[in-house]
Amino acid sequence: MHTFEVLIIGSGFGGQCAAVNLLKAGITDFRLLERRDFFGGTWCQNTYPGAAVDVPSPLYSLSFAPYRWTQMFAEQAELHRYTRHVVEHFGLRERVELQANVERVQWDNVGKRWAVHSTKGTFHAQFLINATGPLSQPVVPHFPGQERFLGKTFHTNNWDHSYDYRQKRVAIVGSGASAAQVIPAIAPEVEHLHVFQRTPHWVLPRADRTFGRFQRWLLGLTPAYKLLRWMIYWQFETRVIAFKYSKPAVRMVQHQALRFIKRQVADAELRRKLTPDYTIGCKRIILSSTLYPALARQNVSLHSREQGIREIDETGIVMQDGQHIDLDLIVWSTGYDATDGVISYPVSGKNGTQLRDVWAHYPRAYLGTSLPDFPNLFIVTGPNTGIGHTSALFIIESQMNYILDCIGTLKAQGLRSIEVRPEAERTYTEMIHREMERTVWKSGGCHSWYQSKSGHVVAMFPGFSFSFYRLTRALKPADHILS
């Protein structure tokens, strides 16, 4: 049996941010549990061709860990190096248990602590921080005959680098953010690429740039780094005005996207297939200057929903019209269970309350972080903490203000547990979904992964990120039960 003051589940940026903040608060009795055999999360797991971040790197980084980036939008290899930099700089490697896949967690009403049952044994802790992230459970759809396919298949989340896709007949199922990076990366090297698109996405150009030697030197100076970071932050923060507050701003951005597709796609029929019928921003906007030219290549075919997959057989895909496509490789670029599957393992709270029952209608949490009947449990990037216009890491760091305040308050008062009051969680959740009605994510005319099965938008925070920061800046004792 292993007992700690704090357990952190997940070792991506959320887990790393939690660990470093604990160290800064003088809390050293903690462990990170990682289900994989390596440390690091999303940017160590997702190694598909073309993988890169779509938020400028100086902003998509931890505020306490600046870095001399080589380009504005870092690619996967550099993000992997940054992860290692954080791990080594703060000495986190010796604080992680690898291959510790969490199977279930249970609150001990008497001992006032959590029991975490994993493949590495049972761990106990007073506080539990779930930092598994919303993009950790890949989704693979099922089609008739799928198991009969004799070629190669894998999800972009588990790209098989031992397989040589060059001069092969390849299908990519999905057309979202990951597919938009894979397609330009592999299209020039495959014999033929078939892209199966359920719904088109709005695309805007990617204003990437490489930092020169002098600029990288400047990034090594803390004042210069902070200045660039905040300039980018405020530039991106204004984008929420279009998502929520200004229909003219939405129309202006959508007009820019229409001009972009007209400039890059000459073929009228292909342009029709690629033009969405919903308001820009309703689904995640793709930033790419290479996607449209790749889709216009002679060796690339785009299949829209009406031409979709009917079944899969031994040699390829049978489309809805009966046409058969011979394939060597099928790549599932079909996203993640990022809403209803926020936490993948069973969680049993106070008096046996089951998280799956609490979230049966849709996931919800106070500040996207804590729940009634689940004392001392904190969810990093929980319900309604996603941010569509700026860096998710800003939200994660804001959550840490609240989490560390909860832990610090208990320690200062010699108490054992804290949980949010049901009425406080209810008031907060009602406010979130009332504000959500005004956003393009709710009213933009699409169905996206931002929404749960119930139709509630549970992935996004409906406002400015600095508004979320203000909400999490200080603990409100009246909203909580301390015991």
C-alpha positions in Angstrom: 0.0 0.0 0.0 1.3 3.5 -1.0 0.1 6.5 0.9 0.7 10.1 -0.2 -0.8 13.5 0.6 -1.7 14.1 -3.0 -2.1 11.8 -6.0 -2.1 13.2 -9.6 -3.6 11.0 -12.3 -2.0 11.9 -15.7 1.5 13.3 -16.5 0.7 15.7 -19.4 0.7 19.5 -19.0 -2.1 19.4 -16.5 -0.3 16.9 -14.3 3.0 18.7 -14.6 1.3 22.0 -13.8 -0.3 20.5 -10.7 3.0 18.9 -9.6 5.1 22.1 -9.9 2.4 24.2 -8.1 2.5 21.7 -5.2 6.2 22.0 -5.0 6.0 25.7 -5.0 3.5 25.5 -2.1 5.9 23.3 -0.2 4.0 20.1 -0.7 6.4 17.3 -1.7 4.5 14.2 -0.6 2.8 13.4 -3.9 3.0 11.1 -6.9 1.9 11.2 -10.5 0.2 8.1 -11.9 0.7 7.6 -15.7 -1.0 4.7 -17.5 1.6 4.6 -20.4 5.2 3.5 -20.2 6.4 7.1 -20.8 5.9 10.5 -19.2 4.3 13.4 -20.9 0.8 13.2 -22.2 -0.7 14.4 -25.5 2.5 15.7 -27.1 4.5 12.6 -26.3 1.6 10.3 -27.4 0.5 12.0 -30.6 3.4 11.5 -33.1 1.4 11.4 -36.3 3.0 13.2 -39.4 2.4 16.9 -39.3 1.4 17.1 -35.6 1.7 20.6 -34.3 0.0 23.0 -31.9 -2.5 25.6 -33.2 -1.8 28.2 -30.5 1.4 30.3 -30.6 4.1 28.5 -28.6 5.0 31.4 -26.3 1.4 31.4 -25.1 0.9 27.6 -25.3 3.5 27.0 -22.5 3.5 27.1 -18.8 4.0 30.6 -17.4 6.7 29.4 -14.9 8.6 27.5 -17.6 9.6 29.9 -20.5 11.4 28.3 -23.5 13.4 29.4 -26.5 11.0 28.2 -29.2 12.2 27.8 -32.8 8.9 28.7 -34.4 5.6 30.4 -33.6 3.5 27.2 -33.8 5.7 24.4 -32.4 5.7 21.0 -34.0 5.3 17.8 -32.0 9.0 17.1 -31.7 9.7 20.5 -30.1 6.7 20.2 -27.8 8.0 16.8 -26.7 11.4 18.5 -26.0 9.6 21.2 -24.0 7.8 18.5 -21.9 11.1 16.9 -21.1 12.5 20.3 -20.2 9.7 20.9 -17.7 10.1 17.4 -16.2 13.9 17.7 -15.8 14.0 21.3 -14.7 11.5 20.6 -11.8 12.7 17.1 -11.0 9.4 15.4 -11.7 10.7 12.2 -13.2 11.3 10.5 -9.8 7.8 11.4 -8.7 6.0 9.4 -11.4 4.7 5.8 -11.5 4.6 4.6 -15.1 2.3 1.9 -16.3 -0.1 2.7 -13.4 -3.4 2.5 -15.2 -6.2 3.6 -12.9 -9.0 1.1 -12.7 -11.3 2.8 -10.1 -11.1 5.2 -7.3 -13.1 5.3 -4.0 -13.6 7.8 -1.2 -13.1 6.4 2.3 -15.8 8.1 4.5 -14.0 7.2 7.7 -10.4 7.8 6.9 -11.3 10.8 4.7 -9.0 9.9 1.9 -9.1 8.4 -1.6 -8.2 4.8 -2.5 -6.9 4.6 -6.1 -6.8 1.1 -7.5 -4.4 0.7 -10.4 -2.4 -1.9 -12.3 0.5 -0.9 -10.0 -1.4 -1.6 -6.8 -3.5 0.5 -4.5 -2.5 4.1 -3.6 -4.1 6.2 -0.9 -4.1 10.0 -0.7 -6.0 12.8 1.1 -6.3 14.8 -2.2 -6.8 13.5 -5.7 -6.2 15.5 -8.8 -7.5 14.1 -12.1 -5.3 15.4 -14.9 -6.0 12.8 -17.6 -7.1 15.5 -20.1 -10.0 15.7 -22.5 -8.0 14.3 -25.5 -6.8 11.0 -24.0 -9.6 8.6 -25.0 -9.5 8.0 -28.8 -12.8 7.2 -30.5 -12.9 4.6 -33.4 -16.3 4.2 -35.1 -17.5 0.8 -36.1 -18.7 -0.1 -39.6 -20.0 -3.5 -40.8 -17.2 -5.9 -41.8 -14.5 -3.7 -40.2 -12.8 -6.6 -38.5 -12.3 -8.4 -41.9 -10.0 -5.7 -43.3 -6.6 -7.4 -44.1 -4.7 -4.1 -44.5 -3.3 -1.9 -41.7 -5.4 0.3 -39.4 -4.7 2.6 -36.6 -5.9 5.9 -34.9 -3.8 9.1 -35.3 -3.4 8.9 -31.5 -1.4 5.6 -31.9 0.4 6.2 -35.2 2.4 3.1 -36.2 5.7 4.4 -37.4 6.9 0.9 -38.3 4.4 1.0 -41.2 5.6 2.6 -44.4 2.7 4.4 -46.0 4.7 5.7 -49.0 3.3 4.7 -52.3 0.3 3.0 -50.6 -3.4 3.4 -51.0 -4.5 5.2 -47.9 -7.9 6.4 -46.4 -8.2 8.9 -43.7 -11.6 8.8 -41.9 -12.3 12.2 -40.4 -11.5 15.8 -41.4 -10.9 17.6 -38.2 -7.8 19.1 -36.6 -5.6 16.0 -36.6 -6.6 15.0 -40.2 -5.9 18.6 -41.3 -2.3 18.1 -40.2 -1.8 14.5 -41.5 -3.3 15.1 -45.0 -0.7 17.7 -46.2 2.1 15.7 -44.5 1.5 12.4 -46.3 -0.4 13.3 -49.5 2.8 13.9 -51.6 4.1 10.5 -50.6 1.2 8.1 -51.0 -0.1 6.5 -54.2 -3.6 7.8 -53.5 -5.3 9.4 -50.5 -9.0 9.1 -49.8 -10.4 11.5 -47.3 -13.8 10.7 -45.8 -15.4 13.9 -44.5 -18.5 13.9 -42.4 -18.9 17.7 -42.2 -16.5 20.3 -43.6 -14.6 22.6 -41.2 -13.9 26.3 -41.6 -10.2 27.0 -42.3 -8.1 30.1 -41.8 -4.5 30.6 -42.8 -1.8 29.7 -40.3 0.5 32.7 -39.6 3.5 30.6 -38.7 7.1 31.9 -38.6 10.5 30.6 -37.7 12.4 32.5 -35.0 15.9 33.6 -35.9 18.9 33.4 -33.6 18.4 37.0 -32.2 14.7 36.4 -31.6 15.4 33.1 -29.8 18.0 35.0 -27.7 15.3 37.5 -26.8 12.9 34.6 -25.8 15.6 33.6 -23.3 15.1 37.0 -21.5 12.3 36.8 -19.0 10.9 40.3 -19.6 10.9 39.9 -23.4 9.3 36.5 -23.1 6.5 37.8 -20.8 5.9 40.8 -23.1 5.5 38.6 -26.2 3.3 36.2 -24.2 1.0 38.9 -23.1 0.8 40.6 -26.5 -0.3 37.3 -28.0 -2.7 36.7 -25.1 -4.6 39.9 -25.6 -4.6 39.5 -29.4 -6.2 36.1 -29.0 -8.5 37.1 -26.2 -10.4 39.5 -28.5 -11.5 36.5 -30.6 -14.1 35.6 -28.0 -16.0 38.7 -29.0 -16.9 37.0 -32.3 -17.7 33.7 -30.6 -20.2 35.3 -28.2 -20.8 39.0 -28.4 -20.7 40.3 -32.0 -22.6 38.8 -35.0 -20.9 41.4 -37.3 -17.5 40.1 -36.1 -18.5 36.6 -36.9 -19.6 37.5 -40.4 -16.3 39.3 -40.9 -14.3 36.3 -39.9 -16.5 34.0 -42.0 -16.0 36.3 -45.0 -12.3 36.0 -44.5 -12.6 32.2 -44.5 -14.7 32.2 -47.7 -12.1 34.4 -49.5 -9.4 32.0 -48.3 -11.1 28.9 -49.7 -11.8 30.7 -53.0 -8.2 31.8 -53.3 -6.8 28.3 -52.6 -9.4 26.0 -54.2 -10.0 26.6 -57.9 -12.3 23.6 -58.5 -15.9 24.7 -57.9 -17.2 21.2 -56.9 -14.4 20.7 -54.4 -15.0 24.1 -53.0 -18.7 23.2 -52.6 -17.7 20.1 -50.6 -15.3 22.0 -48.4 -17.7 25.0 -47.6 -19.5 24.5 -44.2 -23.2 25.3 -43.9 -22.9 26.4 -40.3 -21.6 29.6 -38.6 -17.8 29.8 -38.3 -16.6 28.9 -34.8 -19.4 26.4 -34.1 -16.9 23.7 -34.7 -13.2 24.1 -34.0 -11.6 26.4 -36.6 -8.7 24.8 -38.4 -5.5 26.9 -38.9 -3.7 25.7 -42.0 -2.2 27.1 -45.1 -1.4 23.7 -46.6 -4.7 21.7 -46.2 -6.6 23.1 -49.2 -3.7 22.7 -51.7 -3.2 19.1 -50.4 -6.9 18.3 -51.0 -6.7 19.7 -54.5 -3.9 17.3 -55.5 -4.5 14.8 -58.3 -3.8 11.9 -56.0 -6.3 13.0 -53.3 -10.0 12.3 -53.4 -12.5 13.9 -50.9 -15.6 11.9 -50.1 -18.4 13.9 -48.4 -21.1 12.5 -46.1 -23.4 11.3 -48.9 -20.5 9.3 -50.3 -19.6 7.9 -46.9 -18.7 4.5 -45.7 -21.3 1.7 -46.0 -19.1 -1.2 -45.0 -15.5 -2.4 -44.9 -14.4 -5.7 -46.4 -11.1 -7.6 -46.7 -9.6 -5.2 -49.3 -11.0 -1.8 -48.6 -14.1 0.4 -48.2 -17.5 0.1 -49.8 -19.1 3.5 -50.1 -22.8 4.3 -49.9 -23.2 4.3 -53.7 -21.7 0.8 -53.9 -18.3 2.0 -55.2 -15.4 -0.1 -53.8 -12.1 1.5 -52.9 -9.0 -0.7 -52.6 -6.8 0.2 -49.7 -3.6 -0.7 -47.9 -4.1 1.5 -44.9 -7.1 3.1 -43.0 -6.3 5.9 -40.6 -8.9 6.8 -38.0 -8.8 10.5 -37.4 -12.0 10.5 -35.6 -11.2 12.4 -32.4 -11.7 11.7 -28.7 -14.4 11.1 -26.1 -13.8 14.6 -24.8 -17.2 15.3 -23.2 -19.1 12.4 -21.7 -15.8 10.5 -21.3 -13.9 13.2 -19.3 -13.0 10.6 -16.6 -12.7 7.1 -18.0 -12.5 5.1 -14.8 -15.3 4.6 -12.1 -15.3 7.1 -9.3 -17.2 6.4 -6.1 -17.6 9.4 -3.8 -19.1 10.1 -0.4 -21.6 7.5 0.8 -21.1 5.5 -2.4 -22.2 8.3 -4.8 -21.2 7.3 -8.3 -19.8 9.9 -10.7 -21.4 8.1 -13.7 -24.8 8.7 -12.1 -24.1 12.3 -11.3 -23.0 12.8 -14.9 -25.7 10.6 -16.4 -27.4 13.6 -18.1 -24.2 15.6 -18.8 -20.9 16.3 -17.1 -20.9 19.3 -14.7 -18.6 20.7 -12.0 -18.1 23.9 -10.0 -15.5 25.9 -11.8 -15.2 22.8 -13.9 -13.1 21.4 -11.1 -15.0 20.1 -8.1 -18.3 18.3 -7.3 -20.7 17.9 -4.3 -20.2 14.5 -2.6 -16.7 14.1 -4.0 -14.5 15.7 -1.3 -10.9 16.6 -2.1 -11.3 15.6 -5.7 -10.2 18.1 -8.3 -10.6 17.7 -12.1 -8.1 19.5 -14.3 -9.7 20.5 -17.7 -13.0 19.3 -16.4 -16.5 20.2 -17.8 -16.7 23.7 -19.4 -13.1 24.6 -19.0 -12.2 24.3 -22.7 -11.2 27.5 -24.4 -11.8 28.1 -28.1 -9.9 31.3 -28.6 -6.7 31.0 -26.5 -4.3 28.7 -24.7 -5.8 25.8 -22.6 -2.7 26.1 -20.4 -3.9 29.5 -19.1 -7.1 27.8 -17.9 -5.2 25.0 -16.3 -3.0 27.4 -14.4 -6.2 29.3 -13.3 -7.6 26.0 -11.9 -4.5 25.6 -9.9 -5.2 28.8 -8.0 -8.5 27.3 -6.8 -7.0 23.8 -6.1 -4.0 25.0 -4.1 -6.3 27.4 -2.2 -8.5 24.5 -1.2 -5.6 22.4 -0.1 -3.9 25.3 1.7 -7.1 26.3 3.6 -7.5 22.7 4.9 -3.9 22.5 6.0 -4.0 25.9 7.7 -7.1 25.0 9.7 -6.1 21.5 10.5 -9.1 20.0 8.6 -9.4 16.9 6.5 -11.8 17.5 3.6 -13.5 20.1 1.4 -16.4 19.8 -1.0 -18.5 22.3 -2.9 -22.0 22.8 -1.7 -24.7 21.4 -4.1 -26.4 24.8 -4.4 -23.1 26.5 -5.3 -22.4 23.9 -8.0 -26.0 24.2 -9.3 -25.9 28.0 -9.4 -22.5 27.9 -11.2 -23.7 25.3 -13.8 -26.9 27.2 -14.5 -24.9 30.4 -15.1 -22.5 28.5 -17.5 -25.3 27.1 -19.6 -27.3 30.4 -19.5 -24.3 32.2 -20.9 -23.7 29.3 -23.4 -27.0 30.1 -25.1 -25.4 33.3 -26.4 -22.4 31.6 -28.0 -21.8 30.3 -31.5 -21.0 26.9 -30.0 -24.6 26.5 -29.0 -26.4 28.5 -31.7 -24.1 28.1 -34.7 -26.1 25.3 -36.4 -23.7 22.4 -36.0 -23.1 19.3 -33.9 -19.5 19.2 -32.6 -17.4 17.4 -30.1 -18.0 20.3 -27.8 -21.4 18.9 -27.0 -22.4 15.9 -24.9 -24.9 13.3 -26.0 -27.6 15.4 -24.3 -26.8 18.4 -26.5 -25.3 20.5 -23.8 -22.0 22.2 -24.7 -19.8 20.9 -21.9 -16.3 21.3 -23.4 -16.2 25.1 -23.6 -16.1 28.0 -21.2 -18.6 30.7 -22.5 -16.5 33.8 -22.0 -13.2 35.5 -21.7 -10.4 33.4 -20.1 -9.6 36.3 -17.7 -13.2 35.9 -16.4 -12.4 32.3 -15.6 -9.2 33.4 -13.9 -11.1 35.9 -11.7 -13.6 33.1 -10.7 -10.7 30.8 -9.6 -8.5 33.5 -8.1 -9.7 33.0 -4.5 -11.6 30.3 -2.6 -15.1 31.2 -1.6 -15.6 29.5 1.8 -19.4 30.0 1.7 -19.6 27.8 -1.4 -17.9 24.9 0.4 -18.3 22.4 3.2 -15.1 22.0 5.3 -14.8 19.2 7.8 
